Amino acid sequence: MAKAFVLTKAGGPENLKMMDFPTPKAKPGDIVADVKLCGVCGTDTHIIYGRLPVPMPHILGHEWFGTVRELGKGVKVDYTGKPLEEGDYIATCLAKCNNCWYCHNLPGRESLCMNMDVVGISTHKATDPPHFWGAFAEHVYIPSHIPVFKFPPGLTEKEMVLVEPMAVATRSFKRAQSGGTDCAYAGEGVDPSQTVVIQGLGPIGQCHTVVNNVYGMTNIIGIDIVPSRLEQAKKMGATEVINMKDYPTVEDRVEKIMELTNGIGADVVIEATGVPAAFSESFKLVRRGGTIVEMGHFTNTGETTVNPHVDFCNKEVNVFGSWGYSKFEYRTAIAVMMKAKKMGIPFGEICAEIAPLEDLPNQIIRQEKKLSPGKIAVRP
């Protein structure tokens, strides 16, 4: 038997119950993994409090990595063709259904799939054998349709557990590039000489800072209100940070951005707070013809307002939504992490705390109240 935390119903962490299930065995084509660490994500709290529906009862946990426990018959390589053996470090990403309109017509936009399957945000209930569909557990069962990625040697546990949020950040960066890097001479796309503003320096915002640093952006400005986050962003590659306590109003922050950009505004603004008012503010921070990537609102946290003429049309602003990632982003994210390691960026520090799995309900509360200085992970 093996243990897993099961969310019996939405409403709060009091509905997380530790349960025992039979230790899974891998069927042909499938993999069973031992969970090493699983990050506590804001998406988990949204699900637990009922802001994002999933089948109930449910085993959550999607920001995970682990080791291969058992390879089902016929499994020899990961998604990229690297050979797999028992004991290898692996992670998984979302799987599209290949049947819906979006999978047929926009195959590269996998996060638009209407029936996607993700470890920890699964189409399966916890009561569906072999039960281990999420990583807040001792094991994860990986069916053959879920892409598996093997980690290269050299990454620490605290680094590997960040692969999922790092993939979110690489996807956002590529959305900003949608104007075309070959058009950077015309001010379109993303060019290292341009200025990127990152609103919100929680774990996702820190990952965005790392990604922009690795991609060569030379002017990275981070905005937050927590001093420890601002200091950490400098270590991740931010060239300037703005403390909202020192610049408490939108007008104050706009004035500071204008000061730092010679009165032009930011070329790219990445909204990573999940606060609706921050999205409105991004239109004030971005330059005319600039780019906004809205990726912070993974769930519905409310509404905000923009002036269609002043903020949008007259400025000819490019606005891109970015929700999740495709399987291709895991390959990119792992490469970014390896490059960041070579550059000496201490990105493993984004994972600030490791707690025992048994303490998950308390860690969910701490995540919701933002009591940790960074990413919280739990260990079975």
JOVEN-V686441 format. One record per pair of residues at least 24 apart in sequence whose ideal C-beta (glycine too) atoms are under 8 Angstrom apart, sorted by sequence separation. I is the first residue (numbers start at 1). GAP is how many residues later the second one is. D is the distance in Angstrom with one decimal. If there is no record, write none. Layout:
I;GAP;D
I;GAP;D
//
This chain:
38;24;7.9
39;24;3.3
65;24;6.1
66;24;6.5
94;24;4.5
192;24;4.2
195;24;4.1
196;24;5.3
197;24;4.8
198;24;5.0
199;24;5.1
200;24;6.2
205;24;7.6
209;24;5.2
213;24;2.9
266;24;6.2
267;24;6.9
268;24;7.7
269;24;7.3
271;24;6.7
272;24;4.7
274;24;7.1
280;24;4.6
283;24;8.0
350;24;5.3
351;24;4.5
352;24;7.1
353;24;7.1
354;24;7.3
355;24;7.4
38;25;6.1
39;25;7.2
65;25;6.8
66;25;7.8
93;25;7.6
190;25;7.6
192;25;5.7
193;25;6.5
194;25;6.8
195;25;7.9
196;25;7.1
197;25;7.8
198;25;6.9
201;25;7.3
212;25;6.7
265;25;6.3
268;25;7.0
270;25;6.7
271;25;4.9
276;25;6.1
279;25;5.5
280;25;6.1
290;25;7.6
292;25;6.1
294;25;6.7
298;25;6.6
349;25;7.1
350;25;5.4
354;25;5.6
35;26;7.7
38;26;4.0
65;26;4.5
192;26;5.4
193;26;7.6
195;26;6.6
197;26;6.6
206;26;6.1
210;26;5.0
261;26;7.2
271;26;7.8
275;26;7.2
276;26;4.7
280;26;5.6
289;26;7.0
291;26;7.3
292;26;7.0
294;26;7.2
295;26;7.4
298;26;8.0
351;26;5.5
37;27;6.8
64;27;6.6
92;27;4.9
119;27;6.5
190;27;7.4
202;27;6.9
206;27;6.3
209;27;4.1
210;27;6.4
254;27;7.9
274;27;5.8
276;27;6.1
277;27;5.7
279;27;7.8
284;27;7.4
288;27;4.7
289;27;5.1
290;27;6.1
291;27;4.4
292;27;4.8
293;27;5.1
294;27;5.3
295;27;4.0
36;28;7.9
37;28;6.3
64;28;7.7
117;28;6.9
201;28;4.0
205;28;7.4
209;28;5.3
253;28;7.1
257;28;5.1
276;28;3.7
283;28;3.7
287;28;7.8
288;28;6.5
289;28;7.3
290;28;7.1
291;28;7.7
292;28;7.1
293;28;7.9
294;28;7.1
295;28;7.1
35;29;5.8
36;29;5.8
117;29;6.7
201;29;6.5
209;29;5.4
283;29;6.8
286;29;7.4
288;29;7.7
289;29;7.7
291;29;6.9
293;29;5.5
36;30;4.8
206;30;5.4
223;30;6.6
254;30;4.8
35;31;4.5
36;31;6.4
201;31;7.2
250;31;5.2
254;31;6.2
280;31;7.8
286;31;5.8
16;32;7.2
34;32;5.2
201;32;4.8
253;32;7.1
283;32;7.5
15;33;7.3
33;33;4.2
34;33;5.1
33;34;6.4
250;34;6.1
283;34;6.6
13;35;5.9
33;35;5.9
34;35;4.8
169;35;6.6
173;35;7.4
198;35;7.7
12;36;6.5
32;36;7.9
33;36;5.6
168;36;6.2
172;36;6.4
221;36;7.0
10;37;7.1
11;37;7.8
12;37;6.3
31;37;6.2
32;37;4.6
10;38;6.7
11;38;7.1
31;38;8.0
32;38;4.3
165;38;5.7
169;38;4.0
173;38;5.2
10;39;6.7
11;39;6.1
31;39;7.0
165;39;5.4
168;39;7.0
169;39;4.5
172;39;7.9
173;39;6.6
221;39;6.3
7;40;7.1
10;40;3.5
31;40;5.9
32;40;8.0
198;40;7.6
201;40;7.8
7;41;6.1
31;41;6.3
162;41;7.7
166;41;5.0
169;41;7.2
170;41;5.5
219;41;8.0
30;42;4.2
165;42;4.8
169;42;4.4
173;42;6.3
10;43;7.6
26;43;8.0
29;43;5.3
26;44;4.3
28;44;5.0
29;44;7.3
31;44;6.0
166;44;7.2
25;45;6.8
26;45;6.4
27;45;5.3
28;45;4.1
29;45;5.5
30;45;7.3
162;45;6.6
166;45;7.0
221;45;7.1
10;46;7.2
26;46;3.7
28;46;5.5
29;46;6.3
9;47;5.6
8;48;6.9
9;48;7.4
92;48;7.4
7;49;6.9
8;49;4.9
26;49;7.7
7;50;6.2
92;50;5.8
95;50;4.9
6;51;4.9
7;51;4.8
95;51;4.9
6;52;7.0
7;52;7.5
95;52;6.2
6;53;5.8
7;53;5.9
31;53;7.8
36;53;7.6
93;53;7.9
94;53;7.9
5;54;6.8
92;54;5.1
93;54;5.4
4;55;5.1
5;55;7.3
64;55;6.9
92;55;6.5
5;56;7.8
62;56;5.5
64;56;7.1
92;56;5.6
93;56;7.0
33;57;6.2
62;57;5.6
63;57;7.8
91;57;7.7
92;57;7.3
61;58;7.5
62;58;3.2
90;58;5.4
91;58;5.5
31;59;7.7
61;59;4.3
62;59;5.5
90;59;6.4
60;60;5.2
90;60;5.4
91;60;7.1
111;60;7.7
197;60;6.5
59;61;7.1
60;61;7.4
89;61;6.9
90;61;6.9
88;62;5.4
89;62;4.2
208;62;5.5
59;63;7.6
88;63;7.8
58;64;7.2
84;64;7.4
208;64;5.9
195;65;7.3
205;65;7.8
84;66;6.2
89;66;7.8
195;66;5.4
54;67;6.1
55;67;7.4
58;67;6.6
59;67;4.8
205;67;4.2
54;68;7.4
55;68;6.8
57;68;5.9
58;68;5.8
79;68;4.2
82;68;4.7
204;68;5.0
205;68;7.7
55;69;6.8
56;69;6.7
57;69;4.4
66;69;7.4
75;69;7.9
79;69;5.8
80;69;6.7
91;69;7.1
197;69;4.2
55;70;4.7
57;70;6.2
69;70;6.6
78;70;4.9
79;70;5.8
80;70;7.7
196;70;6.8
199;70;6.7
202;70;7.1
64;71;3.4
78;71;5.6
89;71;6.3
93;71;7.4
195;71;5.0
196;71;6.9
197;71;7.1
199;71;6.8
200;71;7.3
201;71;7.8
202;71;7.8
59;72;7.3
62;72;7.1
63;72;7.8
72;72;7.7
78;72;4.3
91;72;5.0
195;72;5.2
196;72;4.6
197;72;4.7
198;72;5.0
199;72;5.1
200;72;4.1
59;73;6.8
61;73;4.4
62;73;6.6
91;73;7.2
194;73;3.6
195;73;7.4
196;73;7.7
197;73;7.1
199;73;6.0
200;73;3.4
47;74;7.3
59;74;5.4
60;74;4.9
61;74;3.4
66;74;6.3
93;74;6.7
194;74;6.5
196;74;6.7
198;74;6.0
199;74;5.4
200;74;7.3
58;75;7.8
59;75;3.3
60;75;8.0
61;75;3.6
200;75;7.6
44;76;7.7
58;76;6.9
59;76;7.9
60;76;5.3
61;76;6.8
64;76;6.8
191;76;7.9
59;77;6.2
190;77;7.6
43;78;7.1
59;78;5.8
190;78;6.3
200;78;6.8
199;79;5.0
187;80;7.6
38;82;7.8
199;82;7.1
199;83;6.4
197;85;7.9
65;86;7.0
199;86;7.8
197;88;5.5
197;89;7.8
204;91;7.7
65;92;7.8
176;92;5.0
204;92;7.4
176;94;7.2
65;95;4.4
65;96;5.7
200;96;6.3
38;97;4.1
64;97;7.2
199;97;7.6
38;98;5.8
63;98;6.5
65;98;6.5
172;98;5.9
63;99;7.8
32;100;7.8
35;100;5.1
64;100;7.7
172;100;8.0
63;101;4.3
190;101;7.8
35;102;6.1
62;102;6.4
63;102;6.5
187;102;6.3
35;103;6.2
34;104;7.0
35;104;6.4
25;105;7.5
34;105;6.0
35;105;5.9
24;106;3.9
33;106;6.5
19;107;7.5
24;107;7.1
32;107;5.9
33;107;4.7
22;108;7.3
24;108;5.4
32;108;7.5
237;108;6.4
21;109;7.5
22;109;7.5
32;109;5.9
33;109;6.2
236;109;6.1
21;110;4.1
31;110;7.9
32;110;7.3
235;110;7.5
236;110;7.9
21;111;6.8
30;111;6.9
31;111;4.2
235;111;5.8
236;111;6.4
30;112;6.1
179;112;6.6
30;113;5.3
29;114;7.7
30;114;5.6
235;114;7.0
236;114;7.6
24;115;5.9
26;115;7.8
29;115;3.7
176;115;5.2
23;116;6.8
24;117;4.8
31;117;6.3
176;117;5.1
232;117;6.6
175;118;5.2
232;118;7.4
7;119;7.9
6;120;4.6
37;120;5.6
175;120;7.8
36;121;6.2
37;121;7.9
172;121;4.9
4;122;7.1
39;122;5.3
214;122;5.0
37;123;7.5
38;123;7.3
39;123;7.3
41;123;7.7
172;123;4.6
36;124;7.7
37;124;4.3
41;124;7.5
171;124;7.8
36;125;7.8
39;125;7.1
211;125;5.8
214;125;5.0
39;126;7.2
210;126;7.2
214;126;5.3
4;127;6.8
168;127;6.9
213;127;7.4
4;128;6.2
214;129;6.8
2;130;7.4
4;130;7.2
210;130;5.5
213;130;7.4
5;131;4.3
214;131;7.5
4;132;6.7
5;132;6.8
213;132;6.3
4;133;3.4
3;134;6.6
4;134;6.9
2;135;7.1
3;135;5.4
4;135;8.0
210;135;5.8
2;136;4.3
2;137;5.4
210;137;4.9
179;139;6.3
178;140;7.5
207;140;7.6
210;140;7.8
206;141;7.6
232;141;7.8
178;142;6.0
232;142;7.1
207;143;6.6
176;144;6.8
206;144;4.7
229;144;7.4
175;145;4.2
228;145;4.8
229;145;8.0
175;146;7.8
175;147;4.5
203;147;5.4
226;147;7.7
203;148;7.9
172;150;4.4
171;151;5.5
171;153;7.1
168;154;7.7
171;154;4.2
170;155;7.3
171;155;7.2
174;155;7.9
168;156;6.7
168;157;5.7
167;158;4.3
171;158;4.9
174;158;7.9
170;159;5.2
42;160;8.0
168;161;7.8
167;162;4.0
170;162;4.6
167;163;5.3
170;163;5.2
39;164;7.8
169;164;7.7
167;165;7.2
167;166;4.0
170;166;5.9
163;167;6.5
166;167;4.1
202;168;7.7
206;168;7.2
164;169;7.9
163;170;5.4
166;170;6.2
163;171;6.3
166;171;6.0
203;171;5.8
202;172;7.9
203;172;4.1
163;174;7.0
162;175;7.2
159;178;6.0
147;180;4.4
149;181;4.7
149;182;6.9
152;182;7.1
155;182;6.3
159;182;7.2
147;183;7.2
151;183;6.6
155;183;7.3
154;184;7.0
149;185;6.5
162;185;6.7
165;185;7.9
152;186;6.4
155;186;6.9
162;186;7.4
154;187;6.5
159;188;6.4
162;188;5.8
159;189;4.3
162;189;6.1
158;190;3.8
161;190;5.6
158;191;7.5
156;192;5.3
158;192;7.9
159;192;7.8
158;193;4.1
158;196;7.7
157;197;8.0
165;210;7.4
111;212;5.1
111;213;3.8
162;213;6.9
110;214;8.0
111;214;6.3
161;214;7.5
110;215;7.8
111;215;6.4
110;216;3.8
161;216;5.1
109;217;7.3
110;217;6.5
108;218;6.8
138;219;7.8
158;219;7.6
137;220;7.7
136;221;6.6
136;224;5.9
94;230;6.4
94;231;7.2
42;232;6.8
93;232;6.7
94;232;7.6
95;232;7.6
93;233;7.9
94;233;7.0
93;234;5.0
93;236;7.3
93;237;4.6
91;239;6.8
136;242;6.8
138;242;4.5
137;243;6.7
52;246;7.6
52;247;4.9
51;248;4.7
79;248;6.4
51;249;6.8
51;250;7.8
79;251;7.9
80;251;6.0
46;252;6.9
79;252;8.0
46;253;4.4
43;255;5.6
42;256;6.9
43;256;7.3
39;312;7.1
37;314;7.9
63;314;7.7
48;316;6.0
37;317;6.7
38;319;8.0
45;319;5.9
49;319;7.5
40;320;7.5
44;320;6.8
45;322;5.5
40;323;5.3
44;323;7.4
45;323;4.9
40;324;6.5
42;325;7.0
41;326;8.0
40;327;4.9
40;335;7.5
39;336;5.4
40;336;4.4
39;337;7.0
40;337;6.9
39;338;4.8
40;338;6.6
38;339;6.3
18;340;7.0
37;340;4.5
38;340;5.7
37;341;7.2
37;342;5.6
36;343;7.1
16;344;6.2
16;345;5.0
35;345;5.2
34;346;7.9
13;347;7.7
14;347;6.9
13;348;4.0
16;348;7.2
13;349;7.7
13;351;4.2
5;352;6.9
13;352;5.8
3;354;7.4
5;355;5.3
3;377;7.2
//
